[in-house]
């Protein structure tokens, strides 16, 4: 298009020069030579003017393209600098993550080594001698295996812990009245070599006197940490309540290691709530409160359950970072006076709320109890009517066995979707 325009303009210049020459020769009495020179001069002037104009336009176009190239070069330089910065940040982040993960693994190995050491130290004498005989076993009415004799039961519990035959069960805690799952409470279940469950009502009677509860608690804690480590990007509004026994709380050797382990997992503080029985809290010594304060300083919050008396200071409890209080639904529905409460259940819920403590009605087993606690505006409920404790691998989300492999935690666990009514 530009070439055609140039040809057209050249023709116009030639015609204009010819008209000038003819006019000068015919009407102004110029000689043919003079008219031709004038015509040629006009053509040269027009051609030069056109050439100058073209060069000016070309210079402007070139200057514009040069500015565009400079801008593109500047943009590329900035993008390169940004990419270099991002790459450096990624390298630093990866290095930090690797160091952190290595520290976590070292901490886990140290804790697990301590567990194994405690297991061997606290093994029953008959087990150490290798002469534990098989005592008769019966099945209860609920289909549970009942071991006859504490020595046999203790050896079975010991073996289950040493081989990490510890299952994680989760029971939902729901918001009321919507019954939306807000939290889970974690429970541990042991299995014998045949895969039969050893329920807490059995193993607690031998594990507590033998000092094995810190091992049970910490295997449970490892699994809770691993579940939330895997899922904290998927379930930002879900937390797990992890029970800590009085024996673990008072273990001067192991509890400091437990705190060090949680320091490496402080980013999970909003996903894990440590739960203690009322009796354990009321019997805490100063050094035990110091340990709890260290956990609170890391951002972890607490819950109190197995409440037998409501005659305590809720404000003081909240000051110690207890954000949750679990009370048996039957106490709220008719046992407030026997539990030492000086106010009505609805007023107690309001008192808890004013002190920043969330009240959870637990052991709710039927719909009539649900209706009753709803009359008191209780915000959270837990019990069989909302969902039974379920092993992770029975919920459809866990692709693994739902158990801890020997001597190291299982990182393949996933959060179950417990059924709610």
TAPEJO-V249898 format. One record per residue. N is the residue number from 0. RES is the residue in one small letter. OMEGA is omega in whole degrees, -180 to 180 (999 if undefined). NEAR is the number of other ideal C-beta (glycine too) atoms within 10 Angstrom. Layout:
((N;RES;OMEGA;NEAR) (N;RES;OMEGA;NEAR))
This chain:
((0;x;179;5) (1;x;179;6) (2;x;179;7) (3;x;178;8) (4;x;179;9) (5;x;178;12) (6;x;-180;9) (7;x;179;10) (8;x;178;14) (9;x;178;14) (10;x;179;10) (11;x;179;12) (12;x;-180;18) (13;x;-180;15) (14;x;180;11) (15;x;179;14) (16;x;180;21) (17;x;179;15) (18;x;179;12) (19;x;-178;17) (20;x;179;22) (21;x;-179;12) (22;x;-180;14) (23;x;-178;19) (24;x;-174;18) (25;x;-171;10) (26;x;-178;8) (27;x;176;10) (28;x;173;9) (29;x;176;17) (30;x;-179;10) (31;x;-180;10) (32;x;-180;9) (33;x;180;14) (34;x;180;20) (35;x;178;16) (36;x;178;14) (37;x;179;18) (38;x;179;22) (39;x;179;13) (40;x;178;13) (41;x;-179;18) (42;x;179;19) (43;x;180;12) (44;x;-180;12) (45;x;-179;17) (46;x;178;15) (47;x;178;10) (48;x;179;11) (49;x;179;15) (50;x;179;10) (51;x;179;10) (52;x;179;10) (53;x;179;13) (54;x;179;10) (55;x;178;10) (56;x;-179;10) (57;x;178;10) (58;x;180;10) (59;x;179;10) (60;x;179;10) (61;x;179;10) (62;x;179;10) (63;x;179;10) (64;x;179;10) (65;x;177;10) (66;x;179;10) (67;x;179;10) (68;x;178;10) (69;x;179;10) (70;x;179;10) (71;x;178;10) (72;x;178;10) (73;x;178;10) (74;x;178;10) (75;x;178;10) (76;x;-180;10) (77;x;178;10) (78;x;178;10) (79;x;179;10) (80;x;178;10) (81;x;180;10) (82;x;179;10) (83;x;178;10) (84;x;179;10) (85;x;179;10) (86;x;177;10) (87;x;178;10) (88;x;179;10) (89;x;179;10) (90;x;179;10) (91;x;-179;10) (92;x;179;10) (93;x;179;10) (94;x;179;10) (95;x;180;10) (96;x;179;10) (97;x;179;10) (98;x;180;10) (99;x;-180;13) (100;x;177;11) (101;x;178;10) (102;x;179;14) (103;x;-179;16) (104;x;179;13) (105;x;180;11) (106;x;179;18) (107;x;180;20) (108;x;180;12) (109;x;180;13) (110;x;-180;20) (111;x;175;20) (112;x;177;12) (113;x;178;17) (114;x;-179;23) (115;x;178;14) (116;x;179;11) (117;x;180;19) (118;x;-179;16) (119;x;-180;12) (120;x;-175;9) (121;x;177;17) (122;x;178;18) (123;x;-178;18) (124;x;-179;9) (125;x;179;14) (126;x;180;18) (127;x;-180;12) (128;x;178;9) (129;x;-177;6) (130;x;178;8) (131;x;179;19) (132;x;178;9) (133;x;176;9) (134;x;179;13) (135;x;177;9) (136;x;177;16) (137;x;177;9) (138;x;179;10) (139;x;179;11) (140;x;179;5) (141;x;178;7) (142;x;179;8) (143;x;176;14) (144;x;179;16) (145;x;-179;13) (146;x;180;22) (147;x;179;11) (148;x;-177;15) (149;x;-179;15) (150;x;179;16) (151;x;-179;20) (152;x;-180;22) (153;x;179;24) (154;x;178;21) (155;x;177;25) (156;x;179;27) (157;x;-180;22) (158;x;180;17) (159;x;179;21) (160;x;-178;23) (161;x;180;16) (162;x;179;15) (163;x;172;19) (164;x;-178;21) (165;x;-179;20) (166;x;176;21) (167;x;176;29) (168;x;179;21) (169;x;176;26) (170;x;-177;21) (171;x;168;25) (172;x;-169;29) (173;x;173;25) (174;x;179;13) (175;x;5;19) (176;x;-172;14) (177;x;-176;9) (178;x;174;16) (179;x;-178;11) (180;x;-180;22) (181;x;-179;19) (182;x;171;23) (183;x;169;28) (184;x;-177;22) (185;x;176;21) (186;x;176;19) (187;x;175;19) (188;x;177;20) (189;x;177;22) (190;x;175;16) (191;x;-176;17) (192;x;179;10) (193;x;179;7) (194;x;-180;7) (195;x;-179;15) (196;x;170;17) (197;x;-172;21) (198;x;-178;16) (199;x;-178;14) (200;x;175;9) (201;x;-171;19) (202;x;180;24) (203;x;-176;15) (204;x;177;13) (205;x;-178;22) (206;x;-179;25) (207;x;179;14) (208;x;-179;12) (209;x;179;17) (210;x;-178;15) (211;x;-175;23) (212;x;177;20) (213;x;178;25) (214;x;177;27) (215;x;-178;25) (216;x;-174;23) (217;x;171;24) (218;x;176;23) (219;x;179;25) (220;x;178;25) (221;x;-179;22) (222;x;178;26) (223;x;179;26) (224;x;-177;22) (225;x;178;20) (226;x;-177;27) (227;x;175;22) (228;x;-179;17) (229;x;-169;15) (230;x;-176;17) (231;x;176;17) (232;x;180;7) (233;x;-172;9) (234;x;-175;17) (235;x;-178;10) (236;x;-179;10) (237;x;177;17) (238;x;179;22) (239;x;173;26) (240;x;-177;24) (241;x;-177;23) (242;x;174;21) (243;x;-177;23) (244;x;177;19) (245;x;-180;17) (246;x;178;20) (247;x;-179;22) (248;x;-175;23) (249;x;-179;17) (250;x;-175;20) (251;x;-179;9) (252;x;-172;10) (253;x;-174;20) (254;x;175;22) (255;x;176;12) (256;x;177;18) (257;x;179;23) (258;x;178;15) (259;x;178;14) (260;x;-179;19) (261;x;175;21) (262;x;179;14) (263;x;180;17) (264;x;-177;22) (265;x;178;12) (266;x;178;13) (267;x;-173;20) (268;x;-178;16) (269;x;-178;14) (270;x;-178;22) (271;x;177;22) (272;x;179;23) (273;x;-174;23) (274;x;-178;20) (275;x;176;23) (276;x;-180;19) (277;x;-179;18) (278;x;180;12) (279;x;-179;19) (280;x;-178;22) (281;x;-179;12) (282;x;-179;12) (283;x;171;17) (284;x;-175;10) (285;x;-178;6) (286;x;177;10) (287;x;175;18) (288;x;176;13) (289;x;178;10) (290;x;178;18) (291;x;178;22) (292;x;178;12) (293;x;176;16) (294;x;179;21) (295;x;178;18) (296;x;176;11) (297;x;179;15) (298;x;-179;14) (299;x;178;22) (300;x;-172;16) (301;x;175;22) (302;x;176;22) (303;x;179;22) (304;x;-175;21) (305;x;-178;16) (306;x;178;18) (307;x;178;13) (308;x;179;13) (309;x;180;23) (310;x;178;8) (311;x;-175;15) (312;x;180;9) (313;x;180;19) (314;x;178;12) (315;x;179;10) (316;x;-180;20) (317;x;178;17) (318;x;179;12) (319;x;174;14) (320;x;171;16) (321;x;-178;25) (322;x;-177;14) (323;x;177;22) (324;x;178;25) (325;x;179;24) (326;x;178;28) (327;x;-180;18) (328;x;-179;26) (329;x;174;16) (330;x;180;22) (331;x;-174;27) (332;x;-179;18) (333;x;-177;11) (334;x;-177;15) (335;x;-178;18) (336;x;179;11) (337;x;180;11) (338;x;176;17) (339;x;179;11) (340;x;179;19) (341;x;-177;10) (342;x;179;12) (343;x;-178;13) (344;x;180;25) (345;x;179;13) (346;x;178;13) (347;x;177;23) (348;x;178;23) (349;x;179;15) (350;x;178;16) (351;x;-179;21) (352;x;180;14) (353;x;179;11) (354;x;177;16) (355;x;180;13) (356;x;178;20) (357;x;-180;19) (358;x;178;24) (359;x;175;27) (360;x;-177;29) (361;x;-179;22) (362;x;175;17) (363;x;-171;26) (364;x;-178;13) (365;x;-176;12) (366;x;179;10) (367;x;178;10) (368;x;177;19) (369;x;180;22) (370;x;-179;11) (371;x;-178;19) (372;x;177;25) (373;x;178;13) (374;x;179;11) (375;x;178;17) (376;x;175;14) (377;x;-172;25) (378;x;-175;17) (379;x;179;19) (380;x;178;27) (381;x;180;23) (382;x;-176;23) (383;x;-180;13) (384;x;178;20) (385;x;-180;22) (386;x;177;22) (387;x;170;12) (388;x;-177;17) (389;x;174;20) (390;x;-176;18) (391;x;-173;25) (392;x;177;18) (393;x;-176;12) (394;x;177;16) (395;x;-178;10) (396;x;-178;13) (397;x;180;20) (398;x;-180;11) (399;x;-175;13) (400;x;-176;14) (401;x;-179;23) (402;x;174;21) (403;x;173;22) (404;x;-176;13) (405;x;171;10) (406;x;175;14) (407;x;-177;13) (408;x;177;21) (409;x;-178;19) (410;x;-176;11) (411;x;-179;14) (412;x;179;26) (413;x;-175;20) (414;x;-178;21) (415;x;172;26) (416;x;-178;14) (417;x;-179;19) (418;x;174;12) (419;x;-176;14) (420;x;999;11))
